[in-house]
Amino acid sequence: MNTKLLLPNKFKPTGWILLTVGIIGTIWEPSFPWLSTNVFGIITSNLGRSLDLFKVTSDNLSNELFWSLTIIGGLLVAFSKEKIEDEFIANLRLSSFMWAVFINYVVLLFTVLFVYGPSFISVMLTNMFTVLIIFIIRFNYVLYKASRKLANEKYN
C-alpha cells in the first residue's frame, strides 16, 4: 500500500478531538443562534415544495459545522499513519477499508428496501459517515487485537 498518501501521525490526536466533538454535536443537534446567517446554496429546497438553484438563503450552520468536524476528524484519524507503519499495518488498513465499504453498502441496501419517508433521509444523512466510522472502529479493533496477541506471545 502506498503510504505517501497518508498524513503524518501527529494529525491523529487532532483528528480524534474533532471527530469526538463532531459526533457529539451531530447527535446532540444544538442550534447556535450566532451561526444563523445568509448562505449561498447551489441547490436549495423548501421541504420539497420548491427547488431553487444558485440562491442565497437563510440557514443556521450548526449542523454543517458538526458534520464538517465529523468528516474532517474522521479523515484525519483514518488517514494518519501509525507510529510504526509497515506492511502488516497496511494490510490491516486495506482489509478494514474493504470491510467498511461492504458493511456500508449492506446498510445502504437494507435502508433502500425497508426505510421510507422522512426516516429515509435521516438514515441517509447518517450513512454519509458510516464508511469512515466503521473503518476507524474496525481498523483500531484489529490493530488492538494484533498488539495484544503480540504482547501475549512476547511474555509466553
N, CA, C and O atoms as a GROMACS GRO file, in nm:
protein
  624
    1MET      N    1   0.085  -0.118   0.000
    1MET     CA    2   0.000   0.000   0.000
    1MET      C    3   0.089   0.124   0.000
    1MET      O    4   0.188   0.130   0.073
    2ASN      N    5   0.053   0.219  -0.080
    2ASN     CA    6   0.130   0.341  -0.091
    2ASN      C    7   0.100   0.431   0.028
    2ASN      O    8  -0.010   0.485   0.039
    3THR      N    9   0.198   0.446   0.118
    3THR     CA   10   0.176   0.528   0.237
    3THR      C   11   0.207   0.674   0.213
    3THR      O   12   0.196   0.755   0.304
    4LYS      N   13   0.246   0.710   0.090
    4LYS     CA   14   0.271   0.851   0.060
    4LYS      C   15   0.143   0.933   0.072
    4LYS      O   16   0.149   1.054   0.096
    5LEU      N   17   0.029   0.869   0.056
    5LEU     CA   18  -0.099   0.939   0.065
    5LEU      C   19  -0.147   0.958   0.209
    5LEU      O   20  -0.244   1.030   0.233
    6LEU      N   21  -0.079   0.896   0.304
    6LEU     CA   22  -0.119   0.907   0.443
    6LEU      C   23  -0.057   1.031   0.507
    6LEU      O   24   0.054   1.072   0.472
    7LEU      N   25  -0.131   1.088   0.601
    7LEU     CA   26  -0.082   1.205   0.675
    7LEU      C   27   0.014   1.161   0.785
    7LEU      O   28   0.012   1.045   0.826
    8PRO      N   29   0.098   1.252   0.832
    8PRO     CA   30   0.185   1.218   0.945
    8PRO      C   31   0.103   1.181   1.069
    8PRO      O   32  -0.011   1.224   1.084
    9ASN      N   33   0.162   1.102   1.155
    9ASN     CA   34   0.096   1.054   1.277
    9ASN      C   35   0.053   1.167   1.369
    9ASN      O   36  -0.041   1.150   1.446
   10LYS      N   37   0.118   1.281   1.363
   10LYS     CA   38   0.086   1.392   1.454
   10LYS      C   39  -0.055   1.448   1.433
   10LYS      O   40  -0.105   1.519   1.520
   11PHE      N   41  -0.119   1.417   1.320
   11PHE     CA   42  -0.255   1.464   1.294
   11PHE      C   43  -0.361   1.380   1.364
   11PHE      O   44  -0.476   1.423   1.377
   12LYS      N   45  -0.325   1.261   1.410
   12LYS     CA   46  -0.423   1.170   1.469
   12LYS      C   47  -0.489   1.225   1.596
   12LYS      O   48  -0.611   1.217   1.607
   13PRO      N   49  -0.414   1.280   1.693
   13PRO     CA   50  -0.481   1.334   1.814
   13PRO      C   51  -0.580   1.446   1.782
   13PRO      O   52  -0.689   1.451   1.839
   14THR      N   53  -0.542   1.536   1.691
   14THR     CA   54  -0.633   1.642   1.650
   14THR      C   55  -0.758   1.582   1.585
   14THR      O   56  -0.869   1.628   1.610
   15GLY      N   57  -0.738   1.480   1.503
   15GLY     CA   58  -0.849   1.412   1.439
   15GLY      C   59  -0.945   1.352   1.540
   15GLY      O   60  -1.067   1.362   1.525
   16TRP      N   61  -0.890   1.288   1.644
   16TRP     CA   62  -0.976   1.228   1.747
   16TRP      C   63  -1.059   1.335   1.818
   16TRP      O   64  -1.177   1.313   1.847
   17ILE      N   65  -0.999   1.450   1.846
   17ILE     CA   66  -1.073   1.558   1.913
   17ILE      C   67  -1.185   1.610   1.822
   17ILE      O   68  -1.299   1.622   1.866
   18LEU      N   69  -1.152   1.639   1.696
   18LEU     CA   70  -1.253   1.689   1.603
   18LEU      C   71  -1.364   1.586   1.580
   18LEU      O   72  -1.482   1.622   1.575
   19LEU      N   73  -1.326   1.459   1.566
   19LEU     CA   74  -1.425   1.353   1.545
   19LEU      C   75  -1.518   1.341   1.664
   19LEU      O   76  -1.640   1.328   1.647
   20THR      N   77  -1.464   1.344   1.784
   20THR     CA   78  -1.545   1.333   1.906
   20THR      C   79  -1.642   1.450   1.919
   20THR      O   80  -1.761   1.430   1.943
   21VAL      N   81  -1.590   1.572   1.903
   21VAL     CA   82  -1.676   1.691   1.912
   21VAL      C   83  -1.783   1.686   1.802
   21VAL      O   84  -1.899   1.718   1.827
   22GLY      N   85  -1.744   1.646   1.681
   22GLY     CA   86  -1.838   1.639   1.570
   22GLY      C   87  -1.948   1.538   1.594
   22GLY      O   88  -2.065   1.568   1.569
   23ILE      N   89  -1.914   1.419   1.642
   23ILE     CA   90  -2.015   1.316   1.668
   23ILE      C   91  -2.109   1.358   1.780
   23ILE      O   92  -2.230   1.341   1.769
   24ILE      N   93  -2.053   1.414   1.888
   24ILE     CA   94  -2.138   1.461   1.998
   24ILE      C   95  -2.232   1.570   1.950
   24ILE      O   96  -2.351   1.567   1.982
   25GLY      N   97  -2.181   1.666   1.874
   25GLY     CA   98  -2.265   1.773   1.821
   25GLY      C   99  -2.369   1.724   1.723
   25GLY      O  100  -2.481   1.775   1.720
   26THR      N  101  -2.333   1.625   1.642
   26THR     CA  102  -2.428   1.570   1.545
   26THR      C  103  -2.542   1.497   1.616
   26THR      O  104  -2.657   1.507   1.574
   27ILE      N  105  -2.511   1.425   1.722
   27ILE     CA  106  -2.614   1.354   1.798
   27ILE      C  107  -2.697   1.452   1.882
   27ILE      O  108  -2.819   1.441   1.887
   28TRP      N  109  -2.631   1.547   1.946
   28TRP     CA  110  -2.697   1.642   2.035
   28TRP      C  111  -2.781   1.743   1.957
   28TRP      O  112  -2.885   1.788   2.006
   29GLU      N  113  -2.737   1.780   1.838
   29GLU     CA  114  -2.804   1.875   1.749
   29GLU      C  115  -2.835   2.010   1.813
   29GLU      O  116  -2.950   2.053   1.812
   30PRO      N  117  -2.733   2.077   1.868
   30PRO     CA  118  -2.760   2.211   1.920
   30PRO      C  119  -2.778   2.310   1.805
   30PRO      O  120  -2.728   2.288   1.695
   31SER      N  121  -2.849   2.416   1.830
   31SER     CA  122  -2.866   2.521   1.729
   31SER      C  123  -2.815   2.651   1.790
   31SER      O  124  -2.880   2.710   1.876
   32PHE      N  125  -2.699   2.694   1.746
   32PHE     CA  126  -2.640   2.816   1.798
   32PHE      C  127  -2.692   2.936   1.720
   32PHE      O  128  -2.672   2.944   1.599
   33PRO      N  129  -2.758   3.031   1.788
   33PRO     CA  130  -2.816   3.146   1.717
   33PRO      C  131  -2.711   3.228   1.641
   33PRO      O  132  -2.741   3.284   1.536
   34TRP      N  133  -2.590   3.234   1.693
   34TRP     CA  134  -2.484   3.314   1.627
   34TRP      C  135  -2.436   3.249   1.497
   34TRP      O  136  -2.358   3.310   1.424
   35LEU      N  137  -2.481   3.126   1.468
   35LEU     CA  138  -2.446   3.063   1.341
   35LEU      C  139  -2.557   3.077   1.236
   35LEU      O  140  -2.548   3.016   1.129
   36SER      N  141  -2.661   3.156   1.266
   36SER     CA  142  -2.766   3.183   1.167
   36SER      C  143  -2.718   3.296   1.076
   36SER      O  144  -2.682   3.404   1.123
   37THR      N  145  -2.718   3.270   0.947
   37THR     CA  146  -2.668   3.367   0.851
   37THR      C  147  -2.724   3.339   0.713
   37THR      O  148  -2.789   3.237   0.691
   38ASN      N  149  -2.699   3.428   0.622
   38ASN     CA  150  -2.734   3.404   0.482
   38ASN      C  151  -2.620   3.328   0.417
   38ASN      O  152  -2.503   3.361   0.435
   39VAL      N  153  -2.655   3.225   0.342
   39VAL     CA  154  -2.555   3.142   0.275
   39VAL      C  155  -2.593   3.125   0.129
   39VAL      O  156  -2.710   3.133   0.093
   40PHE      N  157  -2.494   3.101   0.046
   40PHE     CA  158  -2.518   3.074  -0.095
   40PHE      C  159  -2.534   2.924  -0.113
   40PHE      O  160  -2.447   2.846  -0.075
   41GLY      N  161  -2.647   2.884  -0.170
   41GLY     CA  162  -2.673   2.743  -0.194
   41GLY      C  163  -2.679   2.713  -0.342
   41GLY      O  164  -2.745   2.784  -0.418
   42ILE      N  165  -2.610   2.609  -0.384
   42ILE     CA  166  -2.618   2.567  -0.524
   42ILE      C  167  -2.757   2.511  -0.552
   42ILE      O  168  -2.819   2.543  -0.653
   43ILE      N  169  -2.804   2.426  -0.460
   43ILE     CA  170  -2.940   2.372  -0.469
   43ILE      C  171  -3.006   2.393  -0.333
   43ILE      O  172  -2.952   2.352  -0.230
   44THR      N  173  -3.121   2.456  -0.333
   44THR     CA  174  -3.193   2.483  -0.210
   44THR      C  175  -3.337   2.439  -0.228
   44THR      O  176  -3.401   2.472  -0.328
   45SER      N  177  -3.389   2.362  -0.130
   45SER     CA  178  -3.530   2.324  -0.138
   45SER      C  179  -3.599   2.364  -0.009
   45SER      O  180  -3.537   2.370   0.097
   46ASN      N  181  -3.726   2.390  -0.020
   46ASN     CA  182  -3.807   2.430   0.094
   46ASN      C  183  -3.898   2.313   0.130
   46ASN      O  184  -4.016   2.314   0.095
   47LEU      N  185  -3.845   2.212   0.198
   47LEU     CA  186  -3.918   2.092   0.239
   47LEU      C  187  -3.990   2.027   0.121
   47LEU      O  188  -4.104   1.982   0.135
   48GLY      N  189  -3.924   2.022   0.008
   48GLY     CA  190  -3.978   1.954  -0.108
   48GLY      C  191  -4.078   2.034  -0.189
   48GLY      O  192  -4.123   1.987  -0.294
   49ARG      N  193  -4.116   2.153  -0.143
   49ARG     CA  194  -4.216   2.232  -0.215
   49ARG      C  195  -4.158   2.304  -0.336
   49ARG      O  196  -4.224   2.314  -0.439
   50SER      N  197  -4.036   2.353  -0.325
   50SER     CA  198  -3.975   2.422  -0.437
   50SER      C  199  -3.827   2.390  -0.440
   50SER      O  200  -3.766   2.358  -0.338
   51LEU      N  201  -3.771   2.400  -0.557
   51LEU     CA  202  -3.630   2.372  -0.576
   51LEU      C  203  -3.568   2.494  -0.643
   51LEU      O  204  -3.603   2.529  -0.756
   52ASP      N  205  -3.475   2.558  -0.572
   52ASP     CA  206  -3.409   2.677  -0.626
   52ASP      C  207  -3.263   2.646  -0.653
   52ASP      O  208  -3.197   2.577  -0.575
   53LEU      N  209  -3.214   2.698  -0.762
   53LEU     CA  210  -3.074   2.680  -0.799
   53LEU      C  211  -3.000   2.812  -0.781
   53LEU      O  212  -3.051   2.918  -0.817
   54PHE      N  213  -2.879   2.805  -0.725
   54PHE     CA  214  -2.791   2.921  -0.709
   54PHE      C  215  -2.862   3.038  -0.641
   54PHE      O  216  -2.879   3.145  -0.698
   55LYS      N  217  -2.902   3.014  -0.518
   55LYS     CA  218  -2.980   3.114  -0.444
   55LYS      C  219  -2.918   3.139  -0.308
   55LYS      O  220  -2.863   3.048  -0.245
   56VAL      N  221  -2.926   3.263  -0.263
   56VAL     CA  222  -2.885   3.298  -0.128
   56VAL      C  223  -3.006   3.275  -0.038
   56VAL      O  224  -3.116   3.321  -0.067
   57THR      N  225  -2.983   3.202   0.072
   57THR     CA  226  -3.092   3.168   0.163
   57THR      C  227  -3.044   3.181   0.306
   57THR      O  228  -2.924   3.188   0.330
   58SER      N  229  -3.134   3.185   0.400
   58SER     CA  230  -3.101   3.195   0.542
   58SER      C  231  -3.092   3.054   0.601
   58SER      O  232  -3.177   2.969   0.574
   59ASP      N  233  -2.990   3.030   0.682
   59ASP     CA  234  -2.972   2.897   0.741
   59ASP      C  235  -2.894   2.909   0.870
   59ASP      O  236  -2.814   3.001   0.888
   60ASN      N  237  -2.918   2.814   0.960
   60ASN     CA  238  -2.834   2.802   1.079
   60ASN      C  239  -2.729   2.696   1.048
   60ASN      O  240  -2.764   2.583   1.015
   61LEU      N  241  -2.604   2.732   1.058
   61LEU     CA  242  -2.494   2.645   1.016
   61LEU      C  243  -2.445   2.549   1.124
   61LEU      O  244  -2.337   2.492   1.112
   62SER      N  245  -2.523   2.530   1.231
   62SER     CA  246  -2.481   2.439   1.339
   62SER      C  247  -2.462   2.296   1.288
   62SER      O  248  -2.360   2.234   1.315
   63ASN      N  249  -2.561   2.244   1.213
   63ASN     CA  250  -2.548   2.108   1.159
   63ASN      C  251  -2.427   2.096   1.068
   63ASN      O  252  -2.350   2.000   1.077
   64GLU      N  253  -2.410   2.194   0.980
   64GLU     CA  254  -2.298   2.191   0.887
   64GLU      C  255  -2.164   2.193   0.960
   64GLU      O  256  -2.069   2.126   0.920
   65LEU      N  257  -2.158   2.270   1.069
   65LEU     CA  258  -2.035   2.276   1.150
   65LEU      C  259  -2.002   2.139   1.207
   65LEU      O  260  -1.888   2.093   1.195
   66PHE      N  261  -2.099   2.073   1.271
   66PHE     CA  262  -2.072   1.944   1.334
   66PHE      C  263  -2.050   1.833   1.232
   66PHE      O  264  -1.969   1.743   1.256
   67TRP      N  265  -2.121   1.838   1.120
   67TRP     CA  266  -2.096   1.740   1.014
   67TRP      C  267  -1.955   1.757   0.959
   67TRP      O  268  -1.885   1.659   0.934
   68SER      N  269  -1.913   1.880   0.939
   68SER     CA  270  -1.778   1.908   0.889
   68SER      C  271  -1.672   1.860   0.987
   68SER      O  272  -1.572   1.801   0.947
   69LEU      N  273  -1.694   1.886   1.117
   69LEU     CA  274  -1.598   1.840   1.218
   69LEU      C  275  -1.588   1.688   1.218
   69LEU      O  276  -1.480   1.632   1.231
   70THR      N  277  -1.704   1.620   1.203
   70THR     CA  278  -1.705   1.474   1.199
   70THR      C  279  -1.627   1.423   1.078
   70THR      O  280  -1.547   1.330   1.090
   71ILE      N  281  -1.651   1.482   0.963
   71ILE     CA  282  -1.584   1.437   0.841
   71ILE      C  283  -1.435   1.467   0.847
   71ILE      O  284  -1.354   1.378   0.819
   72ILE      N  285  -1.397   1.588   0.883
   72ILE     CA  286  -1.254   1.624   0.889
   72ILE      C  287  -1.183   1.542   0.995
   72ILE      O  288  -1.074   1.490   0.970
   73GLY      N  289  -1.243   1.529   1.113
   73GLY     CA  290  -1.183   1.448   1.219
   73GLY      C  291  -1.169   1.303   1.178
   73GLY      O  292  -1.065   1.241   1.203
   74GLY      N  293  -1.274   1.248   1.114
   74GLY     CA  294  -1.267   1.109   1.068
   74GLY      C  295  -1.159   1.089   0.964
   74GLY      O  296  -1.087   0.989   0.967
   75LEU      N  297  -1.146   1.183   0.872
   75LEU     CA  298  -1.040   1.173   0.771
   75LEU      C  299  -0.901   1.181   0.834
   75LEU      O  300  -0.811   1.108   0.794
   76LEU      N  301  -0.885   1.270   0.931
   76LEU     CA  302  -0.754   1.281   0.998
   76LEU      C  303  -0.719   1.152   1.073
   76LEU      O  304  -0.605   1.107   1.069
   77VAL      N  305  -0.817   1.095   1.142
   77VAL     CA  306  -0.791   0.970   1.215
   77VAL      C  307  -0.766   0.854   1.119
   77VAL      O  308  -0.671   0.778   1.137
   78ALA      N  309  -0.850   0.842   1.017
   78ALA     CA  310  -0.842   0.728   0.926
   78ALA      C  311  -0.716   0.733   0.838
   78ALA      O  312  -0.659   0.629   0.806
   79PHE      N  313  -0.674   0.853   0.799
   79PHE     CA  314  -0.565   0.863   0.703
   79PHE      C  315  -0.436   0.918   0.762
   79PHE      O  316  -0.353   0.973   0.690
   80SER      N  317  -0.420   0.905   0.893
   80SER     CA  318  -0.292   0.937   0.957
   80SER      C  319  -0.215   0.808   0.980
   80SER      O  320  -0.272   0.706   1.017
   81LYS      N  321  -0.085   0.815   0.956
   81LYS     CA  322  -0.001   0.697   0.976
   81LYS      C  323   0.000   0.656   1.122
   81LYS      O  324  -0.022   0.737   1.212
   82GLU      N  325   0.025   0.528   1.144
   82GLU     CA  326   0.051   0.479   1.278
   82GLU      C  327   0.197   0.514   1.312
   82GLU      O  328   0.274   0.552   1.223
   83LYS      N  329   0.234   0.500   1.438
   83LYS     CA  330   0.374   0.530   1.474
   83LYS      C  331   0.469   0.441   1.398
   83LYS      O  332   0.576   0.484   1.355
   84ILE      N  333   0.431   0.315   1.383
   84ILE     CA  334   0.508   0.222   1.301
   84ILE      C  335   0.416   0.178   1.188
   84ILE      O  336   0.319   0.104   1.211
   85GLU      N  337   0.445   0.222   1.068
   85GLU     CA  338   0.361   0.191   0.952
   85GLU      C  339   0.438   0.094   0.864
   85GLU      O  340   0.527   0.134   0.789
   86ASP      N  341   0.402  -0.035   0.874
   86ASP     CA  342   0.469  -0.137   0.794
   86ASP      C  343   0.368  -0.209   0.705
   86ASP      O  344   0.252  -0.168   0.696
   87GLU      N  345   0.411  -0.316   0.640
   87GLU     CA  346   0.322  -0.389   0.550
   87GLU      C  347   0.205  -0.454   0.624
   87GLU      O  348   0.095  -0.462   0.571
   88PHE      N  349   0.229  -0.499   0.746
   88PHE     CA  350   0.123  -0.558   0.825
   88PHE      C  351   0.013  -0.455   0.853
   88PHE      O  352  -0.106  -0.484   0.837
   89ILE      N  353   0.053  -0.336   0.893
   89ILE     CA  354  -0.043  -0.228   0.920
   89ILE      C  355  -0.115  -0.191   0.791
   89ILE      O  356  -0.236  -0.168   0.792
   90ALA      N  357  -0.041  -0.184   0.680
   90ALA     CA  358  -0.103  -0.152   0.551
   90ALA      C  359  -0.207  -0.257   0.513
   90ALA      O  360  -0.313  -0.223   0.460
   91ASN      N  361  -0.177  -0.384   0.540
   91ASN     CA  362  -0.272  -0.491   0.511
   91ASN      C  363  -0.396  -0.478   0.599
   91ASN      O  364  -0.509  -0.495   0.552
   92LEU      N  365  -0.376  -0.448   0.728
   92LEU     CA  366  -0.490  -0.426   0.818
   92LEU      C  367  -0.574  -0.307   0.772
   92LEU      O  368  -0.696  -0.311   0.775
   93ARG      N  369  -0.506  -0.202   0.728
   93ARG     CA  370  -0.574  -0.081   0.681
   93ARG      C  371  -0.661  -0.114   0.558
   93ARG      O  372  -0.776  -0.072   0.551
   94LEU      N  373  -0.604  -0.187   0.463
   94LEU     CA  374  -0.676  -0.222   0.341
   94LEU      C  375  -0.795  -0.314   0.371
   94LEU      O  376  -0.905  -0.291   0.320
   95SER      N  377  -0.774  -0.417   0.451
   95SER     CA  378  -0.884  -0.509   0.481
   95SER      C  379  -0.994  -0.440   0.561
   95SER      O  380  -1.112  -0.468   0.541
   96SER      N  381  -0.957  -0.349   0.650
   96SER     CA  382  -1.057  -0.274   0.726
   96SER      C  383  -1.137  -0.182   0.637
   96SER      O  384  -1.258  -0.166   0.655
   97PHE      N  385  -1.070  -0.121   0.540
   97PHE     CA  386  -1.139  -0.033   0.447
   97PHE      C  387  -1.239  -0.113   0.361
   97PHE      O  388  -1.353  -0.070   0.341
   98MET      N  389  -1.195  -0.228   0.311
   98MET     CA  390  -1.284  -0.312   0.231
   98MET      C  391  -1.403  -0.357   0.314
   98MET      O  392  -1.516  -0.357   0.266
   99TRP      N  393  -1.379  -0.395   0.436
   99TRP     CA  394  -1.484  -0.439   0.528
   99TRP      C  395  -1.583  -0.326   0.552
   99TRP      O  396  -1.704  -0.349   0.551
  100ALA      N  397  -1.533  -0.203   0.573
  100ALA     CA  398  -1.619  -0.088   0.599
  100ALA      C  399  -1.707  -0.055   0.479
  100ALA      O  400  -1.825  -0.025   0.495
  101VAL      N  401  -1.649  -0.061   0.358
  101VAL     CA  402  -1.727  -0.033   0.238
  101VAL      C  403  -1.836  -0.138   0.220
  101VAL      O  404  -1.950  -0.105   0.188
  102PHE      N  405  -1.802  -0.264   0.242
  102PHE     CA  406  -1.900  -0.371   0.229
  102PHE      C  407  -2.016  -0.352   0.327
  102PHE      O  408  -2.132  -0.359   0.288
  103ILE      N  409  -1.985  -0.330   0.454
  103ILE     CA  410  -2.088  -0.311   0.556
  103ILE      C  411  -2.172  -0.188   0.524
  103ILE      O  412  -2.294  -0.190   0.541
  104ASN      N  413  -2.108  -0.081   0.479
  104ASN     CA  414  -2.180   0.041   0.443
  104ASN      C  415  -2.284   0.013   0.336
  104ASN      O  416  -2.398   0.059   0.346
  105TYR      N  417  -2.246  -0.063   0.233
  105TYR     CA  418  -2.342  -0.090   0.125
  105TYR      C  419  -2.448  -0.191   0.166
  105TYR      O  420  -2.558  -0.188   0.110
  106VAL      N  421  -2.421  -0.279   0.258
  106VAL     CA  422  -2.525  -0.367   0.312
  106VAL      C  423  -2.628  -0.282   0.386
  106VAL      O  424  -2.748  -0.302   0.370
  107VAL      N  425  -2.581  -0.188   0.468
  107VAL     CA  426  -2.671  -0.098   0.540
  107VAL      C  427  -2.750  -0.013   0.440
  107VAL      O  428  -2.870   0.008   0.457
  108LEU      N  429  -2.682   0.036   0.337
  108LEU     CA  430  -2.750   0.117   0.235
  108LEU      C  431  -2.859   0.037   0.163
  108LEU      O  432  -2.969   0.088   0.142
  109LEU      N  433  -2.830  -0.086   0.125
  109LEU     CA  434  -2.929  -0.172   0.060
  109LEU      C  435  -3.048  -0.198   0.152
  109LEU      O  436  -3.163  -0.189   0.109
  110PHE      N  437  -3.020  -0.229   0.278
  110PHE     CA  438  -3.127  -0.250   0.377
  110PHE      C  439  -3.214  -0.125   0.388
  110PHE      O  440  -3.336  -0.134   0.393
  111THR      N  441  -3.150  -0.008   0.390
  111THR     CA  442  -3.223   0.118   0.400
  111THR      C  443  -3.312   0.141   0.279
  111THR      O  444  -3.429   0.178   0.294
  112VAL      N  445  -3.258   0.118   0.161
  112VAL     CA  446  -3.336   0.137   0.038
  112VAL      C  447  -3.458   0.045   0.036
  112VAL      O  448  -3.565   0.085  -0.010
  113LEU      N  449  -3.442  -0.077   0.085
  113LEU     CA  450  -3.551  -0.174   0.080
  113LEU      C  451  -3.654  -0.159   0.192
  113LEU      O  452  -3.771  -0.192   0.172
  114PHE      N  453  -3.612  -0.110   0.310
  114PHE     CA  454  -3.702  -0.118   0.425
  114PHE      C  455  -3.728   0.012   0.499
  114PHE      O  456  -3.803   0.012   0.596
  115VAL      N  457  -3.670   0.123   0.458
  115VAL     CA  458  -3.692   0.250   0.528
  115VAL      C  459  -3.754   0.349   0.430
  115VAL      O  460  -3.704   0.365   0.319
  116TYR      N  461  -3.863   0.414   0.472
  116TYR     CA  462  -3.937   0.502   0.382
  116TYR      C  463  -3.966   0.636   0.447
  116TYR      O  464  -3.955   0.651   0.569
  117GLY      N  465  -4.003   0.733   0.365
  117GLY     CA  466  -4.045   0.864   0.412
  117GLY      C  467  -3.929   0.945   0.468
  117GLY      O  468  -3.814   0.925   0.430
  118PRO      N  469  -3.961   1.037   0.560
  118PRO     CA  470  -3.858   1.123   0.619
  118PRO      C  471  -3.748   1.045   0.693
  118PRO      O  472  -3.635   1.092   0.703
  119SER      N  473  -3.782   0.928   0.743
  119SER     CA  474  -3.681   0.845   0.811
  119SER      C  475  -3.570   0.804   0.716
  119SER      O  476  -3.455   0.788   0.756
  120PHE      N  477  -3.605   0.788   0.588
  120PHE     CA  478  -3.505   0.751   0.488
  120PHE      C  479  -3.398   0.859   0.478
  120PHE      O  480  -3.279   0.828   0.470
  121ILE      N  481  -3.439   0.986   0.479
  121ILE     CA  482  -3.343   1.097   0.472
  121ILE      C  483  -3.252   1.097   0.595
  121ILE      O  484  -3.132   1.119   0.583
  122SER      N  485  -3.309   1.071   0.713
  122SER     CA  486  -3.228   1.066   0.836
  122SER      C  487  -3.124   0.956   0.829
  122SER      O  488  -3.008   0.976   0.865
  123VAL      N  489  -3.166   0.838   0.781
  123VAL     CA  490  -3.072   0.727   0.770
  123VAL      C  491  -2.965   0.757   0.665
  123VAL      O  492  -2.849   0.722   0.685
  124MET      N  493  -3.003   0.820   0.556
  124MET     CA  494  -2.905   0.854   0.452
  124MET      C  495  -2.805   0.959   0.502
  124MET      O  496  -2.688   0.953   0.466
  125LEU      N  497  -2.850   1.053   0.583
  125LEU     CA  498  -2.758   1.150   0.641
  125LEU      C  499  -2.658   1.081   0.732
  125LEU      O  500  -2.539   1.113   0.730
  126THR      N  501  -2.705   0.986   0.809
  126THR     CA  502  -2.615   0.909   0.895
  126THR      C  503  -2.521   0.824   0.811
  126THR      O  504  -2.405   0.805   0.847
  127ASN      N  505  -2.570   0.774   0.698
  127ASN     CA  506  -2.491   0.686   0.612
  127ASN      C  507  -2.369   0.755   0.553
  127ASN      O  508  -2.273   0.687   0.516
  128MET      N  509  -2.371   0.887   0.543
  128MET     CA  510  -2.253   0.952   0.486
  128MET      C  511  -2.132   0.944   0.578
  128MET      O  512  -2.020   0.968   0.534
  129PHE      N  513  -2.151   0.909   0.705
  129PHE     CA  514  -2.040   0.894   0.798
  129PHE      C  515  -1.998   0.748   0.819
  129PHE      O  516  -1.892   0.722   0.875
  130THR      N  517  -2.082   0.654   0.777
  130THR     CA  518  -2.059   0.515   0.819
  130THR      C  519  -1.931   0.453   0.765
  130THR      O  520  -1.869   0.374   0.836
  131VAL      N  521  -1.890   0.484   0.644
  131VAL     CA  522  -1.766   0.424   0.594
  131VAL      C  523  -1.649   0.465   0.682
  131VAL      O  524  -1.569   0.380   0.723
  132LEU      N  525  -1.638   0.594   0.712
  132LEU     CA  526  -1.528   0.640   0.798
  132LEU      C  527  -1.536   0.581   0.938
  132LEU      O  528  -1.436   0.533   0.992
  133ILE      N  529  -1.655   0.585   0.997
  133ILE     CA  530  -1.670   0.538   1.136
  133ILE      C  531  -1.645   0.387   1.144
  133ILE      O  532  -1.573   0.342   1.233
  134ILE      N  533  -1.702   0.310   1.052
  134ILE     CA  534  -1.680   0.165   1.054
  134ILE      C  535  -1.534   0.133   1.031
  134ILE      O  536  -1.478   0.045   1.096
  135PHE      N  537  -1.470   0.205   0.936
  135PHE     CA  538  -1.327   0.182   0.911
  135PHE      C  539  -1.245   0.209   1.036
  135PHE      O  540  -1.160   0.128   1.073
  136ILE      N  541  -1.269   0.322   1.102
  136ILE     CA  542  -1.192   0.359   1.221
  136ILE      C  543  -1.211   0.256   1.331
  136ILE      O  544  -1.114   0.214   1.395
  137ILE      N  545  -1.335   0.214   1.355
  137ILE     CA  546  -1.363   0.115   1.459
  137ILE      C  547  -1.296  -0.017   1.425
  137ILE      O  548  -1.228  -0.076   1.509
  138ARG      N  549  -1.316  -0.065   1.305
  138ARG     CA  550  -1.261  -0.194   1.262
  138ARG      C  551  -1.108  -0.194   1.264
  138ARG      O  552  -1.045  -0.285   1.317
  139PHE      N  553  -1.047  -0.090   1.206
  139PHE     CA  554  -0.901  -0.082   1.199
  139PHE      C  555  -0.840  -0.079   1.338
  139PHE      O  556  -0.744  -0.150   1.365
  140ASN      N  557  -0.895   0.003   1.426
  140ASN     CA  558  -0.838   0.013   1.561
  140ASN      C  559  -0.863  -0.113   1.642
  140ASN      O  560  -0.779  -0.151   1.724
  141TYR      N  561  -0.977  -0.179   1.620
  141TYR     CA  562  -1.005  -0.306   1.689
  141TYR      C  563  -0.906  -0.414   1.645
  141TYR      O  564  -0.849  -0.484   1.729
  142VAL      N  565  -0.888  -0.427   1.515
  142VAL     CA  566  -0.796  -0.530   1.463
  142VAL      C  567  -0.652  -0.498   1.505
  142VAL      O  568  -0.576  -0.589   1.538
  143LEU      N  569  -0.617  -0.372   1.504
  143LEU     CA  570  -0.483  -0.330   1.548
  143LEU      C  571  -0.463  -0.362   1.696
  143LEU      O  572  -0.357  -0.409   1.736
  144TYR      N  573  -0.566  -0.336   1.777
  144TYR     CA  574  -0.561  -0.366   1.920
  144TYR      C  575  -0.545  -0.516   1.943
  144TYR      O  576  -0.462  -0.559   2.023
  145LYS      N  577  -0.627  -0.597   1.870
  145LYS     CA  578  -0.616  -0.743   1.884
  145LYS      C  579  -0.478  -0.793   1.846
  145LYS      O  580  -0.422  -0.879   1.913
  146ALA      N  581  -0.422  -0.738   1.738
  146ALA     CA  582  -0.289  -0.780   1.693
  146ALA      C  583  -0.182  -0.742   1.795
  146ALA      O  584  -0.089  -0.820   1.819
  147SER      N  585  -0.193  -0.625   1.854
  147SER     CA  586  -0.094  -0.584   1.954
  147SER      C  587  -0.106  -0.667   2.081
  147SER      O  588  -0.005  -0.697   2.144
  148ARG      N  589  -0.228  -0.705   2.119
  148ARG     CA  590  -0.247  -0.792   2.236
  148ARG      C  591  -0.189  -0.931   2.210
  148ARG      O  592  -0.126  -0.990   2.298
  149LYS      N  593  -0.211  -0.982   2.089
  149LYS     CA  594  -0.158  -1.113   2.053
  149LYS      C  595  -0.005  -1.111   2.056
  149LYS      O  596   0.058  -1.205   2.105
  150LEU      N  597   0.053  -1.003   2.004
  150LEU     CA  598   0.198  -0.990   2.005
  150LEU      C  599   0.252  -0.979   2.147
  150LEU      O  600   0.355  -1.037   2.179
  151ALA      N  601   0.180  -0.905   2.232
  151ALA     CA  602   0.222  -0.890   2.372
  151ALA      C  603   0.213  -1.024   2.444
  151ALA      O  604   0.301  -1.056   2.525
  152ASN      N  605   0.109  -1.105   2.418
  152ASN     CA  606   0.096  -1.236   2.482
  152ASN      C  607   0.205  -1.330   2.436
  152ASN      O  608   0.259  -1.407   2.516
  153GLU      N  609   0.240  -1.325   2.308
  153GLU     CA  610   0.348  -1.410   2.257
  153GLU      C  611   0.482  -1.370   2.314
  153GLU      O  612   0.569  -1.454   2.333
  154LYS      N  613   0.499  -1.243   2.342
  154LYS     CA  614   0.625  -1.191   2.397
  154LYS      C  615   0.648  -1.244   2.538
  154LYS      O  616   0.761  -1.276   2.576
  155TYR      N  617   0.539  -1.253   2.617
  155TYR     CA  618   0.551  -1.295   2.755
  155TYR      C  619   0.543  -1.448   2.773
  155TYR      O  620   0.569  -1.497   2.882
  156ASN      N  621   0.509  -1.521   2.670
  156ASN     CA  622   0.499  -1.668   2.682
  156ASN      C  623   0.623  -1.735   2.634
  156ASN      O  624   0.631  -1.858   2.637
   0.00000   0.00000   0.00000
